[in-house]
Amino acid sequence: MKIIGFLLLLFITACMQEETISFKEVVYDQTLYRIAEPYQPAVADNLVVHNYLNNYQEREVEKKLMQLSNNYFVSNNSYLQGGQFLDNEHLATLLSDDYLNDSEKMQVGEESFATNFIVSLKEYNFLAGNGDLKGISLAVVVNPYQVYQVDVGSQRHQKVTIDDDYLTTVKQNLLDYLFAEFSELKDKRIVIGFFELPSPQSRFPGNFSHVVDVFNGDSALQELAHQYYDLQSQTILNKDLDNYNFYQEVLALQSKYTDIDRITNKGLYFNHQPHHLSIEIKGVYFPKERVLYFSELIAELVKKNNFQCAIDVIIESSFGREALITKEKDFREVQINILRR
């Protein structure tokens, strides 16, 4: 009887330990996260080498690191907080020429130029239900488009191939630094994503090209087939006719209604499959009845095509966003949100 009582006490204690953390649930970009409370912000500012990362790309890195992390730290039992390990001093050291940016110069003709491929690092931490650290995720922001100066006041960009050997070296140098500075991370899960910046002329954001999941001794580099496409491009016409035709139906609104100035899009594909389609319909002014009509029309188009991917369509005027039509991945329900009354 004493043994049963002791085991029962252990079970109750374990349950209490698993449920000590306070949190709030947040839906961000159609994904659910549990945020540990009180929330601990990151101990570092967003340190960037040579200002290669603008505010838009910075938000993309943060958002997509959260999405990537969700594949390894499941939101129903992992609690997010800002990075508590890499402060400004650590970031300055890691981004210096002595560590992650210790690479050969780029040769252009007879001239050689210094390179800075690793331009920023972003960290998130994930806690277990009892408040203990489960692991961390890191975005390593890689800029393959290196700047060189050909004349006084004139700069150009040249894309340099970032191969797996280089990324593996960066990964190992980063892990060696982390384990030397923070011994408590040696038995924790560490997820490292390599976020590749786009061309300065691209209208699409960057994305993660590779990931490393350091867990149970495994730290192999894995390639991620994440790519943005224009939905009216030849590639989508050849490989995804359904989404191509859907966007053509949306585009047809512009020729029918003169109050629409332009319609833009971007399609995010994972492993060559559609993951998230984003469309923006813009004009100077839309009467309320027009906003309602467009919203219902877009919603019917989405329902008719029975997409498996996530979709969001924004209707925006000079007064701001008027409406948001959304469908979550793997769900058929379409939601219409009128944003300006």
N, C-alpha and C positions, 0 to 999 in steps of 0.2 A: 504493500500500500504506500509506503514511503517513497519507493522508486517511482510509482505512478504519479504521486504528488510532485516529486522533483521534476519529472519529465514534463508535466503540465505547466509547472512554473517556468521551465526553460522555453516552452512553446509560447507562453504569454509574453515573456520577456522579448523573444525574437520578434513577435508581431508588433510589440510596442516600438522596438528599435527600427522596424521597417517603415513605420508610419509617423516618425517624429518630425519630418520636414514639412514646412509650410510652402505652398506654391499657389500660383494662379495659372489658369489656362489661357493661352493667347493663340488666336488664329492669325497667321501672317502669311500672305501670299498663298492662301488656300491650304495651308499646312498647320496642324495643331502642334503647339509646343507647351511644355510645362516649365514655367519660370520659377526658380527657387526664390523664396522670400525669407528675409529681406534680400533683394537683389544686390549682388556685389558687382559693380561695374569693373571693367578691365583696368588693370594697374598701369597700363601703357596708353599713351596717345597713339594716334595713327601716324607712325613715322614712315615717311616715304623718301626713297632715294631720288634726288633730282626732280621732284614733283611729277614723276611719270604717271601717277595715279590721280585722276580728277575725282570730284565728288560723286559723279554718276557711277564710275567704275568702282569706287570705294563701296558704295551701297550694294552694287552687284556682288562684290566679293563677300560682304557680310551676309547678304541674303542667301547666296548659293552655298556658302559654308554651312549655314544652318540647315539647308536642304540636304547637303551631302552628309552632314553629321547625323541626320535623322535615320540614315540607313544603318548606322552602327550603334547609336545610342537611342533606342526606341523611346518615343515620347511618353508612352504610358508608364514607364518606370525609370525615366532619366530626367533630371532637372537641370535646366540650363542656367549658367551664370557667366559673367565676363571672365576673361582670362586673368588668372591670379599669379602666373609664373613669370612671363616675359614682360619686364618693365622697359622703360625707355633706354636704360643703360644696356640691358641685354639685347634689345633690338638694334641699337647702334653698333654693338660689337658684331652681331650676326650679319648685318647688312654691309659690313666693312669689307675692304679688299683682302683682309686677313682670313676671312671665314667663307661665307657663302658666295661672295663676289670675287673670289680668288680664281680668275679665269684669264686666258690668254687674250692679247689684244686682237681686234678685228682688222683685217687687212683689206684696204680698198685701193686698188691700183698699187702705187708705190708708197702710199701712206698707211700708217697703222694708228688705230684709235682705241682708247680704253673702252671696256665694255662693263655694263652693269645690268646683268640679266635678272637678278633677284632684287625687286624694287620695294617690296613690303611684306610684312607678315601679320596675320590676324589670328587670334587665339580665342577659343571658347572652352569652358570647363563644363563637365557634366557630373552631377552628384547622384548617389543612390538614395533610396528612401530614408535611410538613417542619417543622411547628411555627409557620408563619407564620399571621397572622390572616386568616381568610376573611371574617368579618363579625360583626355583633352583632345580637341581637334584643332588643326592648324591649317591655314591657307598660306601657301608660299606663292606669292604673285610674281610671275615670270614675264618679262618683256622681251620678246624675240626681235622687236623692231628697234634696232640700235641707231642712235643719232651720230652723224659725223658731219664735220664742217668742211665744205669744199672751197668756199671763198669767205672773206670777211663778211659777217652778217648773213650768211647763207648756210642753212642746215638741210640735210637730207636724211632719210631713213633707209636702212638696209635690213631686210629680214635675215636672221641667222637661224639655221636649223638647230633646234634644241633636241638632242637625241636622248635615248633612254640611259646611256652611260653617264651623261652629264647629270641627269635628274637623280640617278642612283647615287652619284657622288654627293650631290647636295643633300639628299635624304640622309645619308650616313653621317655627314658632317653635322647636320642638325641634330640627329639623335645622339651623337657623341657629346655634343654640347649640352643637350638637355639632361642626359644621365650624369654628366660631370657636375652640373650646377644643381640639379634637383634629384637626389637619390630616391625620393619617394615616388618618382614616376617610373622606376624600373619595373614594377609589377602592375602597372596600369595600362589600359588600352590607349594608344596614341594613333590618331587618324591624321594623316598628312595629305592634303590635296594640293596639286599644282595647278594654279589658276593662270591661264595664258591670256595676256592682254591682246586685243585685236589690233589691226592696222590703224594708225591715226586717222585714215580716211574712211574707215568702216562705220556704218550706221548701226551695227550690231554690237552688243556688249561682249566682253570676254567670257570664258567658261573654263571649267576644270577639264584638263586633258588627261591627268593621271592621278591615281590615289594609292596611298600606302596605308595598310591597316596593320599596325604593330600590335599583335595579340598572340599570346602563347608561343613566342619565339619567331613568328612569321613576320617578315617585313618586305615581301616581294612587291615590286612596282607593277601596278595594274593600269592598263590603258582604259580610258573612258571615251566612248564615242558620243560626245555631246557636241552638237553643232546647230548654229542658227542658219535658217534659210529664209529667203524672200518667197512668200507663198505663190507668187506669179512667175517664179524663175523656171528655167528649163529643167532644172534638176527635180523640182517638185512635180512638174508636168509629167516627167518620165517615171517618177518613183511613187508618187502619192496623188493620183488623179482625183480622188474624192476631195481632198483638202484644196487642191488647185481649183476645182469646179466650185466649191463652197465660196472661196474668196472671190471668184469671178462674179458670183451672184451678189456678194456684198458690194463689189466695185460697181455693179450696174446701177446702184442707187445714185452714184455721183452724176451719171449722165441723165438721170430722171429728175433729180431734185437739185435745183441751182443753188440752194442755200448750203450745200455741202462743198467746202473748198477742196478738201483732200482726204484720202483714206490711206493709212499706212499700216504696215503689218510686220511681224516677225514670228517665225515658227521655230520652236526649240524641239530638236529631235534627239532622242537617246537611242543609241545602237540602231540608228536609221529608222526608228519608229517615232511617230509624232507624240510629243509629251505635253507641250503647252503652246497654244496658239494665242497671240495677242494682236488685236486689231483696234485702231483708233480712227474714229470718224470725227472730222473737225470742220467747224464753220464759224463765222462771225457771230451769228445769232440764230437760235432755233426757237420758234414758238413752243409753248408747253405741249400743245397737241401734237406737234411734229416729233418732239422727244418721245412721247408716249407711243406714237405710231412706229417710229424707227425701232424702239425697244421691243415692241411686240413682234415686229417683222423679223428682226435679228433672232429673237428667241425661237420663232417658228422655224427659221432656217436651220438653227442648231439642232432642234428636236428632229427635224426631217432627216438630217444626215446621220443621226445616231452615232456621234463620235465617242470614242473611248478616252481620248485625251482631254486635258483641261483646256478651257477656252475662256478668255475674257475679252469683251468688246466695250470700249469706252466711247461715249458720245461727249464731245467737248466743244464749248463755244468760247468766245472771248471773255465770258463771265466766269469760266471755270468748268469743271466737270459737271455734266448734266445728268448722266446716267451710266450705270455699269451693269452689263449683262454677263453673267458668269455661269460656268458649268464645271464641276469638279471632275477630276480624272476618275474613270470607271463608274460614274453615275450618270443617269439620264436626266435628272432634274435640272432645269434651267431657272436661275433666279434673276429677277429684274429689280435693280435698286435705283430709284429716282433720287438723285443726290441734291438737286437744287429745286426747292418748291417755289 
